[in-house]
């Protein structure tokens, strides 16, 4: 499709966009005389080190929202609506749109005051804020000028703790560098209150809260220099009571209470192992939260409720070694842990449609789950999947259908199962262990394949540091090819002129024994993923010792089956830059390298990289890009040839909330795959440092998402911009010579791309 035809295709969309913008610009008719539309809000500061974007939250009134931070489409939709509310189009436009924001002098005054208070909390005690207004017709731009002045500095920080026992408990935790000058901020002082409160709550002080801590400041030293004292007062039971030592609580008894008449579905040892609250220990808020977290991980538990009851003092309690002293302020608590049982068994059926490169089919999954197999909240999952697909475009084959049957069994233990692991480590780590077994049967017109797999894995979470770990201790896969059609053998495997080395390797029996480790970090604006795996090293070592037999290609075999040997490294990073509550920019980069060595010269197909698709360079379909400048020539085997040993993905996506549950996106993607070795069947696919940057593909496009909170439905349309696998200059620089038929690809997916 030529550029002219592309323009005609997009012209209705462009016309609608222009119409909405024009209507937004003509929204003056909605503003009463003597009033102004708040068009824009700006924050300007005298000091460059003040982050004005963080202060925007204290501005009470902001202008109407903009799609992609540019277009006031919601305001335009509202302006298009008529006054007749009985017409559905008017009601719809008003619901989709956004009422104009009329400038309010009172809200502006409150914004100035809140900004000044926020600056004072940051240590700028002499800060001031004034307001400038730029008026153009009926539109007003509000400019808040921030004058922070010089910040106050703390010269000396000291503690005044009235409770002698609390002072001894806190002594090892008090700041040792508190006499070093630092900026006076309310947030840092409040963090110190929270820190000390947390320490005391973990040291038996069940009733302690941060209201017992307050500050005094002495500013007589000189201009903008203060001495700060943290005061921790004694305990007061109630109004009119005398101040006393803070009560320190010891756990007397831990009682388990069933949530219903069916009693406990878990063994007593499992209940105790997941309870961090222990008899004879001081009360700890952290142990309380860890106990909640431990029970929430158990599939057999629906919910947990923990209550504490103060009990009278008694003398027979045995004090553990962790107690250095007791006082008259010591009291005792009973912990009642109520366990509500979950439904033990579930069965589900899930039909689905499939579409592989235009070949339509159907699949169904029958799943069974037992959440408490051995009364220890062990989860047994059984999945049965059957799929059928009609394959088009195959000639010379007796059958044109694809059938797949899959059986997967997984048993998950809610604890770290391994030798030499202490009970305390198992209790305090939120780890799970999993063993899995699977059998996959594939019958295609070209071949029949059977895959047996088994694995032992560990998964654990460090919620404090937002880290997740995955460790595949042992993962075994056996690929068996019982039948390959004569047509396929003749065309690609045996014919001396057309046989494909990569294809041939992936249609032989293969044994894979691998170990892998994964690390995942996630915060509000950053996500890191690192995965490393090695295969074949153990078998290669055993093969050298016991002299394993070699096949006709010189590869060592186990049970007459060659085993794969490779190393694979993947790193992935995503950063989210938020401009306001409706607009953000997502930046993503991914790099993967896999290298076959030793007993392998080619990576197994499942471990090879591909490019293109809904989560990669979206101007290309799945497995349609690369490697390098290689161009697919045979649609029947390009799914093998268009794979590589190295992958690069670079993405930038501007996300904007549109209306209701719909979000929009504009994106630019770049990337490709390469081979590390030079394969004759993939000319131009090898990675070369001096040439790889010339082979990076670029794409751009728009997307729309339906955000249903628990999942996101995504439709992205991508256009090729720079195509490394070109036959002419127009195809190479598709951005300058667009062809809708040649360059456009539509992707439907579930979830965000990164």
Secondary structure, DSSP 8 states (H G I E B T S, - for coil): --HHHHHHHHHHHHHHHHHHHHHHHTGGGGS-TT--EEEEEEEEESSTTS-HHHHGGG-S------BTTTB-HHHHHHHH--S-TTSHHHHHHHHHS----B--HHHHHHHHHHHHHHHHHTT-TT-EEEEEEEEETTEEEEEEEEE-----EEEEEEEEE--HHHHHHHGGGS-S-TTS-EE--HHHHHHHHHHHHHHHHTTT-TT--GGGEEEEEEEEEETTEEEEEEEE--B--STT---B---EEEEEEEEEEESSTT--SS-HHHHHHT----TTSB--HHHHHHHHHHHHT-TTEEEEEEEEEEE---S-----TT-----TTEEEEEEEEEEEE--SEEEEEEEEEEEETTEEEEEEEEEEEES-TTSS--EEEEEEEEEEEE--S--S-S--EEEEEEEEEEEEESS---TT--HHHHHHSEEEEEEEEEEEEEE-SSEEEEEEEEEEEEEEEETTTTEEEEEEEEEEEEEEEEEE-HHHIIIIIS-TTT--HHHHHTTS-EEEEEEEEEEEEE-SSEEEEEEEEEESHHHHHHHHHHT--B-TTS-BEETTEEB--EEEEEEEEEEEEESSSSEEEEEEEEEEEEEE-TT-SS--GGGSB-B-STTS-TTS-TT-B-STT-----TTTHHHHS-BSEEEEEEEEEEEEEETTEEEEEEEEEEEEEBSS--TTSTT-B--TTTGGGG-EEEEEEEEEEE-SS-EEEEEEEEEEE-SS-SSHHHHTTTTS--HHHHEEEEEEES---
